[in-house]
């Protein structure tokens, strides 16, 4: 049995398609990957985080971007991806092959789903770590209260912290703000433990 040959798509071809497409796709190393729609809890968490981050950062030199903004990591096989939330502190850099793709996020947040949790935690985080400006990576579980944060210290070591207590807050050191879990998970309907 012959395996189907994969056709290499150039970054330019991907961008041409993506900029006129009705649905978002990600790009990595010559392949295009369709993105699935989000479940209600995913959307609630992303909306909550976007609002609370924007409020907490009001007056600071940081900007919050929801999932419609594409991030490009040229040094990582020319990855084009749509994080759930990106935050840039300082001037946003959209230069490169596509003026719509962000190059310099300070913080990236991914809300975990069953189909992407392992990828977001491992391979995607390894790719994100190649972004020189990235200082923090946050993972949010949508089924149960559980938030994980990886912070890059001055020695370029990634320090891990987490909490699952709804009465607790998670500190985002790169932004110098604290987010209460109760606000992150506002209106979220948790699954019953199995």
Order of alpha helices (4+ residues) and beta strands (2+ residues): alpha-beta-beta-alpha-beta-beta-beta-beta-beta-beta-alpha-alpha-beta-beta-beta-beta-beta-alpha
